[in-house]
């Protein structure tokens, strides 16, 4: 597969011809929302085996081969050219598919309200072939150690049908807010804690969960060691059942990082105790803050590189958003940006006839537009380039894989690129 960025005056027909593909194949693969009105800067994943490279000034067969981790003799043989002849600028060189490594992928799915939307079920069904874990969000712990269950609907059946581990996500949420007081009770009252663990085991057995995942946020700093001890106790209990245990961690860059979200999350202890962690490397740009990339590559790298000083790479799943935000400008504290899928973002750009730009530092696409009421907007979202940058980081740092927050927002290019870069681990 190949990532192509639409240039001025390009059409799907011309792009398909250049890559030896078809318009129908490109439209279907990308679920293009605007096939008759492509946007300058819009990315397309071309569904071909391998990719093409067009010779640039200064290129040699050796430099191209080195760029793609091949020998120049192999590249010459594949393209039926002499290994010694100079290359003409503009010559199309075929680059074959490269070997892929194993990786794990998780996706959270969050049913809201009193019923599960059919679209959300379909999103989980479509994503399941590309997943190792499927994580309904969430079982909310109660102050007496019981559990408030989420709507599960067809999710257990979807997991079973696709050899996906059903992940039991447990949170310290009350009224949809993380509660440090609830956390205090669960981690320090041993009677409640034992009841809590009993209920987790009974529920996991009932539904077929095979990974127990604690997303305990905004805990009191004083409960840091209590949380570690609880995880040790839970690990011993779940190991008897042959289950995995995992945790979600706030995105820290040092052990001493201050703040209610960070202080009770002990990277080193979690790395020693649990089977793997999901690090929430997103929401730098968030709905209640100023416009910026949701998961800029620099801050993501900083968090992961710190994590690697505290735990092995094979225990780290990088968190990744499947959405972007549309901010109304100028940003006013207290305002809330609208969440958009990558597909919606592209359609907004098309409807407003504006080009999509790409921030090379953040490795993220964005654009600005003015709505029908004269209000200015700034949109940051994800595309094939931003996801490929994260996949490259996973491979560079040899991480376990990636965890997505959350299903229900359409981003077909992501799933195409998983297959291009990795063999998805199924357990």
Kinemage of the C-alpha trace (Angstrom):
@kinemage 1
@onewidth
@group {chain A} dominant
@subgroup {mainchain}
@vectorlist {calphas} color= white
{ca unk a 1} P 0.000 0.000 0.000
{ca unk a 2} L 1.034 3.568 -0.553
{ca unk a 3} L 0.087 6.879 1.022
{ca unk a 4} L -0.594 9.584 -1.550
{ca unk a 5} L -1.256 13.254 -0.800
{ca unk a 6} L -3.641 14.889 -3.276
{ca unk a 7} L -2.088 17.755 -5.230
{ca unk a 8} L -3.761 20.613 -7.099
{ca unk a 9} L -5.781 19.542 -10.174
{ca unk a 10} L -5.411 15.822 -9.450
{ca unk a 11} L -8.341 13.490 -10.054
{ca unk a 12} L -9.018 9.997 -8.793
{ca unk a 13} L -8.720 8.712 -12.357
{ca unk a 14} L -5.249 10.193 -12.795
{ca unk a 15} L -4.107 8.991 -9.374
{ca unk a 16} L -5.376 5.477 -10.097
{ca unk a 17} L -3.525 5.412 -13.422
{ca unk a 18} L -0.269 6.572 -11.822
{ca unk a 19} L -0.333 3.744 -9.291
{ca unk a 20} L -1.758 0.989 -11.451
{ca unk a 21} L -4.958 0.871 -9.402
{ca unk a 22} L -8.600 1.689 -10.143
{ca unk a 23} L -10.887 4.498 -9.060
{ca unk a 24} L -13.335 2.020 -7.543
{ca unk a 25} L -10.614 0.293 -5.510
{ca unk a 26} L -9.291 3.579 -4.117
{ca unk a 27} L -12.765 4.890 -3.275
{ca unk a 28} L -13.744 1.635 -1.586
{ca unk a 29} L -10.520 1.256 0.398
{ca unk a 30} L -10.615 4.804 1.751
{ca unk a 31} L -14.413 5.140 1.926
{ca unk a 32} L -13.782 8.535 0.340
{ca unk a 33} L -16.469 10.997 1.465
{ca unk a 34} L -15.760 13.412 -1.415
{ca unk a 35} L -14.805 11.399 -4.550
{ca unk a 36} L -15.936 14.105 -6.971
{ca unk a 37} L -14.348 16.960 -5.050
{ca unk a 38} L -10.955 15.927 -3.709
{ca unk a 39} L -9.258 18.330 -1.324
{ca unk a 40} L -5.688 19.506 -1.824
{ca unk a 41} L -3.697 17.887 0.988
{ca unk a 42} L -6.135 15.008 1.465
{ca unk a 43} L -4.406 11.656 1.922
{ca unk a 44} L -5.344 8.468 0.131
{ca unk a 45} L -4.105 4.969 0.847
{ca unk a 46} L -3.565 3.276 -2.504
{ca unk a 47} L -4.478 -0.440 -2.191
{ca unk a 48} L -1.584 -1.990 -4.077
{ca unk a 49} L 0.991 -4.576 -3.030
{ca unk a 50} L 4.219 -2.733 -2.269
{ca unk a 51} L 4.592 0.860 -3.357
{ca unk a 52} L 6.120 3.118 -6.012
{ca unk a 53} L 8.820 5.763 -5.723
{ca unk a 54} L 9.491 8.446 -8.320
{ca unk a 55} L 13.172 9.339 -8.766
{ca unk a 56} L 14.083 12.794 -7.443
{ca unk a 57} L 17.086 14.968 -8.373
{ca unk a 58} L 20.220 13.576 -6.725
{ca unk a 59} L 18.799 10.081 -6.263
{ca unk a 60} L 20.826 7.016 -7.078
{ca unk a 61} L 19.777 3.385 -7.074
{ca unk a 62} L 21.968 2.937 -3.995
{ca unk a 63} L 20.371 5.840 -2.076
{ca unk a 64} L 16.842 4.690 -2.922
{ca unk a 65} L 17.632 1.110 -1.906
{ca unk a 66} L 19.134 2.302 1.382
{ca unk a 67} L 16.043 4.405 2.083
{ca unk a 68} L 13.866 1.285 1.845
{ca unk a 69} L 16.304 -1.106 3.589
{ca unk a 70} L 17.181 -3.080 0.470
{ca unk a 71} L 20.296 -3.781 -1.580
{ca unk a 72} L 20.647 -1.808 -4.797
{ca unk a 73} L 21.208 -5.074 -6.685
{ca unk a 74} L 17.875 -6.415 -5.418
{ca unk a 75} L 16.086 -3.177 -6.328
{ca unk a 76} L 17.601 -3.219 -9.829
{ca unk a 77} L 16.554 -6.823 -10.383
{ca unk a 78} L 12.961 -6.218 -9.248
{ca unk a 79} L 12.618 -3.248 -11.611
{ca unk a 80} L 14.427 -4.889 -14.558
{ca unk a 81} L 17.083 -2.189 -14.822
{ca unk a 82} L 20.856 -2.153 -14.793
{ca unk a 83} L 22.437 -1.771 -11.374
{ca unk a 84} L 24.987 0.663 -12.831
{ca unk a 85} L 22.917 2.876 -15.123
{ca unk a 86} L 22.079 6.441 -13.990
{ca unk a 87} L 18.439 7.079 -13.118
{ca unk a 88} L 16.335 9.676 -14.899
{ca unk a 89} L 14.371 12.077 -12.703
{ca unk a 90} L 10.723 11.024 -12.676
{ca unk a 91} L 11.403 7.328 -13.283
{ca unk a 92} L 8.929 5.143 -11.378
{ca unk a 93} L 10.649 2.571 -9.156
{ca unk a 94} L 8.677 -0.296 -7.608
{ca unk a 95} L 9.380 -1.040 -3.949
{ca unk a 96} L 8.215 -4.512 -2.863
{ca unk a 97} L 6.292 -5.260 0.313
{ca unk a 98} L 8.576 -5.574 3.329
{ca unk a 99} L 8.462 -8.214 6.107
{ca unk a 100} L 6.060 -7.380 8.940
{ca unk a 101} L 6.377 -7.894 12.691
{ca unk a 102} L 3.734 -9.036 15.167
{ca unk a 103} L 1.881 -6.424 17.201
{ca unk a 104} L -1.159 -6.256 19.458
{ca unk a 105} L -4.080 -3.873 19.026
{ca unk a 106} L -6.833 -2.905 21.428
{ca unk a 107} L -9.891 -0.732 20.910
{ca unk a 108} L -12.208 0.649 23.547
{ca unk a 109} L -15.893 0.836 22.702
{ca unk a 110} L -18.130 3.081 24.814
{ca unk a 111} L -21.888 2.504 24.614
{ca unk a 112} L -23.829 5.479 25.972
{ca unk a 113} L -27.442 5.817 27.060
{ca unk a 114} L -29.924 2.988 27.472
{ca unk a 115} L -29.253 1.106 24.222
{ca unk a 116} L -26.241 0.332 22.058
{ca unk a 117} L -26.372 2.177 18.753
{ca unk a 118} L -26.342 -0.243 15.777
{ca unk a 119} L -23.579 1.856 14.236
{ca unk a 120} L -21.370 1.222 17.260
{ca unk a 121} L -21.930 -2.526 17.045
{ca unk a 122} L -21.095 -2.427 13.339
{ca unk a 123} L -17.952 -0.410 14.063
{ca unk a 124} L -16.799 -3.090 16.529
{ca unk a 125} L -17.609 -5.838 14.042
{ca unk a 126} L -15.643 -4.077 11.281
{ca unk a 127} L -12.626 -3.446 13.544
{ca unk a 128} L -12.473 -6.881 15.209
{ca unk a 129} L -10.375 -8.614 12.507
{ca unk a 130} L -7.634 -6.043 13.229
{ca unk a 131} L -7.765 -6.360 17.026
{ca unk a 132} L -6.177 -8.481 19.728
{ca unk a 133} L -8.458 -7.027 22.409
{ca unk a 134} L -11.929 -5.450 22.462
{ca unk a 135} L -12.648 -3.311 25.535
{ca unk a 136} L -16.241 -2.303 26.418
{ca unk a 137} L -16.015 0.817 28.582
{ca unk a 138} L -16.617 0.453 31.462
{ca unk a 139} L -17.530 -1.565 34.547
{ca unk a 140} L -17.873 1.108 37.213
{ca unk a 141} L -16.838 0.049 40.711
{ca unk a 142} L -19.252 0.894 43.518
{ca unk a 143} L -18.371 1.867 47.096
{ca unk a 144} L -19.545 -1.507 48.407
{ca unk a 145} L -17.350 -3.467 45.943
{ca unk a 146} L -20.134 -4.287 43.491
{ca unk a 147} L -19.955 -3.420 39.801
{ca unk a 148} L -22.192 -1.339 37.593
{ca unk a 149} L -22.105 -3.042 34.202
{ca unk a 150} L -21.890 -1.311 30.826
{ca unk a 151} L -24.129 -2.304 27.937
{ca unk a 152} L -22.413 -5.296 26.356
{ca unk a 153} L -24.911 -6.186 23.620
{ca unk a 154} L -23.127 -8.210 20.901
{ca unk a 155} L -19.580 -7.332 21.948
{ca unk a 156} L -18.745 -10.697 23.601
{ca unk a 157} L -20.021 -12.564 20.533
{ca unk a 158} L -18.051 -10.301 18.192
{ca unk a 159} L -14.893 -10.958 20.208
{ca unk a 160} L -15.392 -14.731 20.136
{ca unk a 161} L -16.099 -14.783 16.403
{ca unk a 162} L -12.841 -12.942 15.644
{ca unk a 163} L -10.429 -14.604 18.122
{ca unk a 164} L -10.303 -11.357 20.091
{ca unk a 165} L -9.713 -11.216 23.841
{ca unk a 166} L -12.590 -9.496 25.612
{ca unk a 167} L -11.064 -6.901 27.945
{ca unk a 168} L -12.920 -6.086 31.155
{ca unk a 169} L -12.358 -2.375 31.756
{ca unk a 170} L -12.913 -1.350 35.391
{ca unk a 171} L -12.982 2.291 36.439
{ca unk a 172} L -13.347 4.346 39.622
{ca unk a 173} L -16.038 6.486 38.003
{ca unk a 174} L -19.100 7.897 39.740
{ca unk a 175} L -21.598 9.885 37.656
{ca unk a 176} L -19.165 9.575 34.732
{ca unk a 177} L -16.402 11.322 36.684
{ca unk a 178} L -13.304 9.677 38.174
{ca unk a 179} L -13.549 9.735 41.966
{ca unk a 180} L -10.528 9.793 44.259
{ca unk a 181} L -12.797 8.979 47.230
{ca unk a 182} L -14.114 5.848 45.516
{ca unk a 183} L -10.518 4.912 44.745
{ca unk a 184} L -9.556 5.442 48.387
{ca unk a 185} L -12.255 3.040 49.562
{ca unk a 186} L -11.450 0.326 47.007
{ca unk a 187} L -7.723 0.457 47.699
{ca unk a 188} L -7.757 0.726 51.495
{ca unk a 189} L -10.877 -0.978 52.865
{ca unk a 190} L -9.929 -4.667 52.734
{ca unk a 191} L -13.462 -5.956 53.191
{ca unk a 192} L -14.701 -3.861 50.255
{ca unk a 193} L -11.624 -4.779 48.253
{ca unk a 194} L -12.153 -8.512 48.706
{ca unk a 195} L -15.797 -8.165 47.689
{ca unk a 196} L -14.631 -6.096 44.696
{ca unk a 197} L -12.232 -8.827 43.553
{ca unk a 198} L -14.855 -11.542 44.090
{ca unk a 199} L -17.290 -9.647 41.893
{ca unk a 200} L -14.680 -9.086 39.193
{ca unk a 201} L -13.924 -12.811 39.032
{ca unk a 202} L -17.595 -13.808 38.938
{ca unk a 203} L -18.375 -11.245 36.210
{ca unk a 204} L -15.357 -12.162 34.091
{ca unk a 205} L -16.335 -15.817 34.239
{ca unk a 206} L -19.927 -14.972 33.322
{ca unk a 207} L -19.065 -13.049 30.143
{ca unk a 208} L -15.774 -14.638 29.121
{ca unk a 209} L -13.359 -11.769 29.826
{ca unk a 210} L -9.718 -12.850 29.592
{ca unk a 211} L -7.962 -9.568 30.394
{ca unk a 212} L -8.866 -7.491 33.450
{ca unk a 213} L -7.992 -3.864 32.785
{ca unk a 214} L -7.925 -1.223 35.518
{ca unk a 215} L -8.404 2.373 34.428
{ca unk a 216} L -8.141 4.024 37.835
{ca unk a 217} L -7.623 7.748 37.358
{ca unk a 218} L -7.257 10.819 39.581
{ca unk a 219} L -6.386 8.680 42.588
{ca unk a 220} L -4.982 10.409 45.671
{ca unk a 221} L -1.161 10.594 45.594
{ca unk a 222} L -1.272 8.985 49.048
{ca unk a 223} L -2.829 5.879 47.455
{ca unk a 224} L 0.042 5.243 45.058
{ca unk a 225} L 1.455 2.301 47.029
{ca unk a 226} L -2.024 1.065 47.938
{ca unk a 227} L -2.786 0.871 44.211
{ca unk a 228} L 0.446 -1.051 43.592
{ca unk a 229} L -0.399 -3.510 46.383
{ca unk a 230} L -3.927 -3.948 45.052
{ca unk a 231} L -2.546 -4.785 41.604
{ca unk a 232} L -0.205 -7.386 43.112
{ca unk a 233} L -3.143 -8.981 44.916
{ca unk a 234} L -5.318 -8.866 41.788
{ca unk a 235} L -2.525 -10.314 39.648
{ca unk a 236} L -2.209 -13.345 41.953
{ca unk a 237} L -5.973 -13.839 41.927
{ca unk a 238} L -6.390 -13.549 38.152
{ca unk a 239} L -3.381 -15.739 37.389
{ca unk a 240} L -5.279 -18.614 38.981
{ca unk a 241} L -7.837 -18.200 36.195
{ca unk a 242} L -5.225 -17.881 33.449
{ca unk a 243} L -6.247 -14.264 32.791
{ca unk a 244} L -4.127 -11.267 31.853
{ca unk a 245} L -4.110 -8.059 33.892
{ca unk a 246} L -3.445 -4.609 32.423
{ca unk a 247} L -3.707 -0.963 33.424
{ca unk a 248} L -4.224 2.426 31.807
{ca unk a 249} L -1.611 5.038 32.677
{ca unk a 250} L -1.571 8.812 32.426
{ca unk a 251} L 1.076 10.140 29.992
{ca unk a 252} L 4.009 10.997 32.261
{ca unk a 253} L 7.533 12.132 31.378
{ca unk a 254} L 9.091 11.677 34.828
{ca unk a 255} L 8.510 9.728 38.029
{ca unk a 256} L 8.099 12.980 39.944
{ca unk a 257} L 5.525 14.553 37.620
{ca unk a 258} L 3.013 16.494 39.680
{ca unk a 259} L -0.726 16.676 39.158
{ca unk a 260} L -3.845 14.791 40.179
{ca unk a 261} L -3.814 12.660 37.019
{ca unk a 262} L -0.210 11.500 37.397
{ca unk a 263} L 1.055 11.033 40.909
{ca unk a 264} L -0.599 7.740 41.876
{ca unk a 265} L 0.493 6.048 38.636
{ca unk a 266} L 3.800 4.304 39.359
{ca unk a 267} L 5.241 3.322 35.976
{ca unk a 268} L 7.964 1.107 37.405
{ca unk a 269} L 5.626 -0.830 39.696
{ca unk a 270} L 3.005 -1.312 36.968
{ca unk a 271} L 5.727 -2.491 34.604
{ca unk a 272} L 6.763 -5.120 37.156
{ca unk a 273} L 3.265 -6.253 38.172
{ca unk a 274} L 0.900 -6.257 35.192
{ca unk a 275} L 1.121 -7.995 31.835
{ca unk a 276} L 0.915 -4.754 29.867
{ca unk a 277} L -0.086 -1.108 30.134
{ca unk a 278} L -1.983 1.270 27.885
{ca unk a 279} L -0.403 4.728 28.039
{ca unk a 280} L -2.936 7.433 27.205
{ca unk a 281} L -0.787 9.346 24.722
{ca unk a 282} L -3.504 11.632 23.387
{ca unk a 283} L -5.590 14.668 24.366
{ca unk a 284} L -2.861 17.296 24.217
{ca unk a 285} L -5.405 18.976 21.996
{ca unk a 286} L -8.684 18.368 23.835
{ca unk a 287} L -12.277 19.522 23.655
{ca unk a 288} L -11.910 22.069 26.454
{ca unk a 289} L -8.540 23.491 25.453
{ca unk a 290} L -7.049 25.556 22.626
{ca unk a 291} L -6.721 24.194 19.092
{ca unk a 292} L -3.755 21.896 18.550
{ca unk a 293} L -2.927 18.340 17.466
{ca unk a 294} L -4.604 15.719 19.663
{ca unk a 295} L -1.552 13.441 19.737
{ca unk a 296} L 1.504 15.310 18.409
{ca unk a 297} L 4.390 12.954 17.711
{ca unk a 298} L 6.976 14.832 19.835
{ca unk a 299} L 5.109 14.676 23.151
{ca unk a 300} L 4.028 11.103 22.393
{ca unk a 301} L 7.673 10.121 21.889
{ca unk a 302} L 8.715 11.898 25.093
{ca unk a 303} L 6.180 9.909 27.146
{ca unk a 304} L 7.077 6.566 25.581
{ca unk a 305} L 10.810 7.144 25.930
{ca unk a 306} L 10.322 7.907 29.636
{ca unk a 307} L 8.181 4.768 30.017
{ca unk a 308} L 10.986 2.706 28.498
{ca unk a 309} L 13.236 3.736 31.394
{ca unk a 310} L 10.722 2.176 33.804
{ca unk a 311} L 9.403 -0.931 32.023
{ca unk a 312} L 10.176 -3.208 29.064
{ca unk a 313} L 8.982 -2.248 25.580
{ca unk a 314} L 6.948 -5.421 25.216
{ca unk a 315} L 4.637 -4.239 28.006
{ca unk a 316} L 3.801 -0.878 26.412
{ca unk a 317} L 0.754 -0.209 24.249
{ca unk a 318} L 0.720 3.309 22.805
{ca unk a 319} L -2.630 5.071 23.125
{ca unk a 320} L -4.048 6.603 19.954
{ca unk a 321} L -7.127 8.703 19.214
{ca unk a 322} L -9.459 7.826 16.331
{ca unk a 323} L -10.897 11.352 16.202
{ca unk a 324} L -10.091 15.023 15.932
{ca unk a 325} L -11.692 18.284 17.030
{ca unk a 326} L -13.283 21.293 15.352
{ca unk a 327} L -12.619 24.418 17.427
{ca unk a 328} L -14.423 27.730 17.043
{ca unk a 329} L -11.942 30.632 17.087
{ca unk a 330} L -10.846 32.554 18.991
{ca unk a 331} L -10.631 29.943 21.749
{ca unk a 332} L -12.525 30.993 24.880
{ca unk a 333} L -11.977 29.187 28.172
{ca unk a 334} L -15.111 27.195 28.922
{ca unk a 335} L -15.968 26.568 25.270
{ca unk a 336} L -16.067 23.007 23.953
{ca unk a 337} L -14.725 21.840 20.607
{ca unk a 338} L -16.774 19.410 18.511
{ca unk a 339} L -15.363 15.903 18.070
{ca unk a 340} L -15.084 14.823 14.409
{ca unk a 341} L -13.988 11.654 12.685
{ca unk a 342} L -11.258 11.849 10.041
{ca unk a 343} L -13.949 11.248 7.410
{ca unk a 344} L -16.032 14.130 8.749
{ca unk a 345} L -12.987 16.399 8.792
{ca unk a 346} L -12.286 15.708 5.127
{ca unk a 347} L -15.920 16.417 4.242
{ca unk a 348} L -15.809 19.715 6.159
{ca unk a 349} L -12.709 20.753 4.193
{ca unk a 350} L -14.403 19.778 0.921
{ca unk a 351} L -17.643 21.591 1.770
{ca unk a 352} L -15.709 24.769 2.601
{ca unk a 353} L -13.265 24.473 -0.319
{ca unk a 354} L -10.139 24.738 1.844
{ca unk a 355} L -6.861 22.824 1.529
{ca unk a 356} L -5.668 20.444 4.216
{ca unk a 357} L -2.273 21.370 5.627
{ca unk a 358} L 0.204 19.151 7.459
{ca unk a 359} L 2.233 20.170 10.485
{ca unk a 360} L 5.536 18.329 10.068
{ca unk a 361} L 6.577 18.910 13.676
{ca unk a 362} L 3.361 17.495 15.153
{ca unk a 363} L 2.976 15.044 12.243
{ca unk a 364} L -0.721 15.904 12.067
{ca unk a 365} L -3.118 17.393 9.485
{ca unk a 366} L -5.174 20.536 10.089
{ca unk a 367} L -7.097 23.252 8.276
{ca unk a 368} L -9.001 26.465 8.902
{ca unk a 369} L -12.373 27.521 7.521
{ca unk a 370} L -15.111 30.095 8.032
{ca unk a 371} L -18.649 28.810 8.551
{ca unk a 372} L -21.889 30.188 7.082
{ca unk a 373} L -22.313 32.491 10.077
{ca unk a 374} L -18.877 34.037 9.614
{ca unk a 375} L -17.221 32.197 12.535
{ca unk a 376} L -13.651 31.017 12.075
{ca unk a 377} L -12.748 27.386 12.835
{ca unk a 378} L -9.603 25.304 13.211
{ca unk a 379} L -9.716 21.529 12.750
{ca unk a 380} L -7.038 19.026 13.780
{ca unk a 381} L -7.564 15.359 12.996
{ca unk a 382} L -5.790 12.129 12.002
{ca unk a 383} L -4.896 10.855 8.553
{ca unk a 384} L -2.759 8.137 7.013
{ca unk a 385} L 0.427 10.192 7.512
{ca unk a 386} L -0.145 10.824 11.218
{ca unk a 387} L -1.001 7.180 11.894
{ca unk a 388} L 1.990 5.952 9.886
{ca unk a 389} L 4.236 8.183 12.015
{ca unk a 390} L 2.910 6.425 15.138
{ca unk a 391} L 3.338 2.985 13.562
{ca unk a 392} L 6.923 3.892 12.678
{ca unk a 393} L 7.497 4.850 16.325
{ca unk a 394} L 6.060 1.525 17.516
{ca unk a 395} L 8.486 -0.306 15.229
{ca unk a 396} L 11.443 1.912 16.120
{ca unk a 397} L 10.937 1.427 19.872
{ca unk a 398} L 9.746 -2.191 19.545
{ca unk a 399} L 6.555 -1.587 21.508
{ca unk a 400} L 3.853 -4.176 22.172
{ca unk a 401} L 1.294 -2.362 20.018
{ca unk a 402} L -1.422 0.294 19.996
{ca unk a 403} L -4.677 0.937 21.867
{ca unk a 404} L -7.447 3.071 20.325
{ca unk a 405} L -9.810 5.465 22.038
{ca unk a 406} L -12.414 4.823 20.712
{ca unk a 407} L -14.553 2.965 18.145
{ca unk a 408} L -17.512 4.617 16.457
{ca unk a 409} L -15.705 7.363 14.519
{ca unk a 410} L -14.910 6.273 10.982
{ca unk a 411} L -11.223 6.117 10.001
{ca unk a 412} L -10.801 3.360 7.377
{ca unk a 413} L -7.208 4.304 6.531
{ca unk a 414} L -6.082 3.268 10.013
{ca unk a 415} L -7.173 -0.342 9.528
{ca unk a 416} L -5.618 -0.506 6.053
{ca unk a 417} L -2.285 0.627 7.467
{ca unk a 418} L -2.359 -1.864 10.333
{ca unk a 419} L -2.347 -4.641 7.727
{ca unk a 420} L 0.408 -2.914 5.759
{ca unk a 421} L 2.688 -2.566 8.799
{ca unk a 422} L 1.948 -5.491 11.113
{ca unk a 423} L 0.661 -8.994 11.609
{ca unk a 424} L -2.053 -8.626 14.253
{ca unk a 425} L -1.541 -10.973 17.197
{ca unk a 426} L -4.535 -13.188 17.915
{ca unk a 427} L -4.591 -15.158 21.163
